[in-house]
Amino acid sequence: MADTTSTLIQQFFDYLWLYFPLGIIGFYRWGVWGFKRICAGRYEPIQIGVPTYYSSLCIVTPVYNEDPALFKKALESWQASYPDELIAVIDQRDIPCIEVFKEFAADKHWAHMIVTPNPGKRPALALGIRKAKSKIVALVDSDVIWSPAIKEKLLAPFRDPQIGGVAVKQNAIESRQLWQKIADMLWDQRNYLDWPSQAAMGRSLTCLSGRTAVYRRHILLPLLDKFLNEIILDRQKESGEDKCLTRLVQKEGWRTYYQSNVQIYTAAVVEFKTFWKQKLRWTRNTYNSDFTSMFEGWIWKRPYLAFFTIDKFISVFTLLIGPIAFCISLYLNNWILAVSILVLWAVGRGIKLIPHLRKNPMNIRIIPIYVGSNFWMGIAKLYALVTIRDQKWIRPKNRYEARKRLIKRMKNVVLTSEIMIVMVVLVYNFVGR
């Protein structure tokens, strides 16, 4: 034991020079988290107040290939908040949901249906916004369940005439399966850290999630042409409608806010493959919109939002340094470094997940998987950066297109791998020197 202790101590001093640069990166990441935590501590939801702020509210929901039972449950949950209007824009191919809505709206003069032959979420949202007559529109996904009677809390921030849009607290309807739990953990990080800090420090959010995003209708109307014809990197955008609307509204000078006292629930995916595709699509949309905001310049007038956006991009690379250093330390039998990294991962993620674990204490058992999924998502974000111009997966029409698509995918994988190799070489120059 004495010999082992002496060896470990000697190894520690031999690699003391290494711990300093890795410590700098760790200190930076923890410093950023601590700063966000302090900022989030200043946040409070806007209370209803006396007298209660009132405005007419229209719910607009685009519907395509939805589970009819879940859609019916969503409709009933929205009804409990007594909206002035409800407009469902349903794809003509979704016959089951058309029937569900007809049954729901049979005796409700305020519930309207638009059956559209035009595919796409953006055209559906634009149709609903134009048809609405209310001053406030809530753009809601068709699988979202609202908590009972949230209308007054939802409208409260609009008492401030500078606020043009509002986001709400989101969690999974069910979190029984592994990837549902992981998704719920990620959403809670946004619920308790990201959005509160952004709302407190500048009333400017990175994104009003499309699951439930609430806007002043008169702001959106003149922006719909830009919304429907958004072109980024010489390609017309099809997904990322929530990021687009958030950016357009804030570019016009409006503020956005987060209401943590308004709870909604949405379906989380079960399969890893679907989770992967979602992450890639959402990350590409984030890159596209964030880079556009920087290029347009308006984001620099909102310092905290700019800081948050830049840090989010930097974290793609700093996140991967940890697992690279861990693997190299194992290869070099540097057990002190390897064990230190493992302990920091477990303890660090546990601390950052405290708000989630208070509600779901049993999820402490999957922290190791959550840690691993964070590093996997780092690779997904890197791949999304390489494939930033991709819009969606399209089924090839013939063998030539399939072969062309396969070659393109292979090139993207190779480029992502090359970036990873460069990062490994750089870290190895520190660890293995």
N, C-alpha and C positions, 0 to 999 in steps of 0.2 A: 504493500500500500504506500509506503514511504517513497519507493522508487517511482510508482505511478504518479503520485502527487508531484514529485520533483519534475518528472517529465512534462506534466501538464503545465506547471508553472513556467518551466523553461520555454515551452511552446507558446505560452501566452506572451512572454516578453519578446520571443522571436518574431511574432506577428503583431506586436503592438503598433507598428507603423501602419498595418493594414486596417486595424479597427478604427483608426481616426477618420479616414475618408468614408468608410461605410457608416460610421457614426454620424458624420456630417449629413449624409443622405437621410438617415433615420431621424436625426434632430430636425431636419427640414420638414419631413412628413408629419412628425408629431407636432411641430410648431404650427404648421398650417392647420392641422386638426384642432389644436388648442385654440387658435385664433377664431376658427369657425364656431367652436363651442362657446366661446365668450360672446361672440356676436349673436349666436342663437339664443343665449341667455337673456338678451335684451328684447326678445320677441314676445308679443302678446297678440292673440287674435282680436279683431275689432268686435266689440260687444254690440248687441242689438240697440241699446240706448233707449232713451225716452225723449220724445215720442219715437215709436218704432219707425224706421225708414221703410217706406213702401215704394215699390215700382212694379209694373207689370212684368211677368216672367213667362218666357216661352222656352220649352224644351224642344230641341231639334236633335233627332237621332237618325243617323244613316244605318240601314239594315241590309245585310247581305249574308246569306248562308249561316244564319244564327240558329242556335238551339231554341226551338219554339217554346219549350217549358221555361228556359231561363229568360227569354224575351218577355213572356207573360209575367213572370215574377218581377222583372225590371219595371214593366209598365205599372204594375200595382204599387211598387215602392215609390215611383215618381208621383203617382196620383195622391199619395198620402201627404205630399207637400203642397197640394192645391195650386198647381201652376195655372196661369191664365190661358195658356195654349200648350198643346203638345202636337208636334208635327213629326211624323215618321216618314222618312223617305226610303222606300223599300224597293230593292231590285226586283224587276218583274219575274225573275226566275225563282225567287224565294216564296213559293206558293204557301208553304206552311205558316210563315210569319205574316203573310198577307191575311190569312184566315184568322190567325190569333188577334191581329189588330182590329179586324172587322168586328169580331166578337167583343173585344174590349171597348171599342168606341161606339157600340150600338146606341147607347143612351147618353152619350157625352158630346155635347155640341162643341166643346173646346178641343176635342181630339180630332186631328185631321191626318189623312194618309195621302202621300204622293207616290204612285207607282211609276218608276222610271225605267226606261230601256237603256239608259246610259250608265255603263259601269263606272265605278270609281267613287272613292269616299269624298274627294274634293267637290266634284259636281253635285253630289247629294247634299253636302253641307251648304253649298251656295244656294241650291234650290230652297232648302228649308229656311235659311236666313232671309232670303228675299220674300218668301211667303209670310213670314212672321209679322205680327203687328205690335208686339210688346216692345218695351224700351230695353229690356235685358233679355239676352238669349243664352241659354245653357246648352252647349254642344256636348252631347252625352253619347257614349258608346252603347250599343244595344244589349250588352251583357253586364251592365253596371247596375248594382243595387244601391239605392239611397237609404240612409237611415231615416226613420220617420220624422216628418215635420221639420225639415231643415231650411225651408224657404227664407225665413226671417234672418237666420244666421248667414245664409248665402248672399243675401242682398245687403247686409250691414256695411261692408266695405265701400259700397257705392255711395254712401253718404258723403265720402270725400270726392269732390268733383274731379280730382286729378287721376283717380283710379279708373282704368279702363278695362281691366280684366282680373279675374280671381281664380286661384287654384284651390283645391281641397285635399284633405287627408285621404289617402288610399291604402287599402289593404286587401289581401286575398279573401275571397268568399270561403274557400276551403284551403287548408294547408296540411293535408294529410300525407301527400307524396313528397319525396325529397325535393324536387325542383320547385314545387309550390312553396315549400318552406324557405328555400334559398331566395326565391323571388320576393317573398314577404319580408325577409331580412333586408334585402336591397331597398325595397320601398320604404321601410321604416328608417333607413339611414337618410333618405330624402325627407321623410315626414318630420324627423326630429333634429336634423342638422342642416341639410342643404337649404331647403325652402325657408325655414325660420330665420336663418342667418341672412339670406338674401332679402327677405321682406323687412327685417329689422334695419339693415344697413343701407337700404336705398330704394325699397319698394320696387324692386326690379327682379323678376324671376327668369331663370334660364329657359323654362318651358312651362306653359300651362297645359298639363297633360290632357290629351284628347279624351280620356275616360270621363272627365267632367271639367270643362273649361267654360267660364262664364264671362260674357263680354257685354258692353254697351253696344246695342245693335247699330246705332247710327255711326259708330266708328268703323264697323266692319263693311258696311255697304259700299263705300267708295274704294275699299281695298280688295273687293272680290275679283276684279279682273287680274290684278297682280297675283292673287292667291291661286287663281285657276291657271295662270300662265307663268308660273315661277320657273325660271331657267337658271340653273347653276352648273358651272363647268360645261357649258354648251349643251346641256341636256335638260329637257323638261322634267321637273320633279313630279312624281306620282305619289310617293309616300311622304311622311314628315309634315303632314298638314298642321299638326299642333305647334311644332317648332316654327313653321312659316307664319302662322297667325300671331304667335307671341312676338316674333321679331318685327313684323309689320306694324303691330299696335305700338310697341315700344319705340320703334323708329320714328313714329309720328309724335312722340313726346309724352305718351300716356304712361302712367305707373301701373304696376301689377302687384297683387298681394296674395298671401296665403292664409286661408282660414283653417286653422288646425282644429277648430271646434265643429267642423262639418265633416262627418265621416261617410265615406262611400266604400263599397266593396266590389271587386271585379274578379273575373275568373283568371286564375293563373295556370299556365300550361303544365302538363304532367310529363311529357316526353322531352328527353334531352335534345333531340334533333330540332324540335320546334323552338325550344329555349335558345339554342344556338342561332337559328335563323332570325329570331326576334332580336337578339343582341346585336347581330351584324347589321340588321336593317336600322335599328334605333341609333346605333353608333355612327353609321354613315350619315344619317339625317342630322345628327348632332354636329359632326364635322362640317357638313355642307352649310348649315345655318350659322354656326359659330364663325367660320372663316368669312362668310358673307358679312356678318355683323362687324367684324374687324375691318374688312375692306371698306364698308360703307362709312365707318367712322363714328357712328352715333354711340356705340358701346363705350367708347373712351370717355364719354361724358358721365358715365355711371361707374365710378372706380371699383366698387366692390364686385359688381357683375363682371367687369373686365378681368379683375384679379381671379375670380372664381373660374372663369372660362379658360384663362391661360393655364392656371394650375391643373385643371382637369386634363388638358392636353399633355402637360409635362408628366403627370402621374402615369400615363400610359407606359412611359419608359422607366421611371423610377420603380414602378410596381414590379417590373420583371427583374430588376437587379438582385432582389432578395433570393428568389429561387435559383438564379444562376450562381450566385455566391455560395448558396447552400450545396448545390450539386458539386461544384468545384472543390469545396472544403471537404466533402466526403471523399472525393477522388484523391485528394492530397493527405487524407487521414488527419485533417485539422479538426479534431473532435470538439474542441472548445468553441470554435466559431460555429460549427454545425449545430451544437446543442444550444448555443446562445440564440441563433436565428430561430430555432424551433420554439424556444421559450418566448421570445419576443412576439412571434406570430400568434401563438395561443393566447398569451396574456393581452397583447395589444388588440386583437380582434374582439376578445371578450369584453374589454373595457369599452370599445366603440359600439358594441352591441347591447350595452346595458339597458337602454330604453326598450329595445325589442325583448330582451330576456325577462324584463319585469312582467311583461304580459304573457310570455311563452317560455317559462323557465326550463321546460324539458328540451328546448332546442339547443341548450348548452352542449348536448351530446353530439350535435352535428357541426360544431365549430371547426374541427379539423377539415371537414368536407367543404365548409364555407370558405376557409382559408384557401384550400386548393382551387375552388371555383373562382376565387378572386384572381388568382394567377392565370388560370385558364382564360378568364375574361380579358386579362391583359393581352394575351395572344390574339384573342378575337378582336380587340380594339386595334391592334397593330395590323391585322389582316383587313379590317374595315378601312383603315387609312390607305392601305395599298389599293383597295378596290373602291375608292371613294366615289367614282363616277357610276358605279353600278346602281340601278334603280330597283330591280326586282328580278326574281327567278322566273324565266319564261321557258315553257316547254318547247324544245326545238321542233321545227316543222319537218325536217328531213335529216338524213345521216350527215350531210355536209355541215349543216348548222350545228348538229350535235358534236361533230368532230372539232369544229371551230371553237365552240364553247368550252370543250374539254381542254384544248390547247391553251386557251386564255386562262382557264382556272389553274392549270399547271404552272403557267408563267407567274400568276399571282402568288401561288404557294412558294415557288422558288424565290421570288423577291422578298416575301415575308421571312423565309428561312435565311436569306442572306443578311437581312437586318438583324435577325436573332444571332447569327454567327458573329457579326461584328460586335454586338453587345457582349457575347461570351468571351471573345478575344480580349476586349477591353477589361472586363472584370478579371480574367485570368492573369492579365499582366500585373494586377494588384495582388491577387491571392497567390499566384504561383511563382512570383518573382523570387 
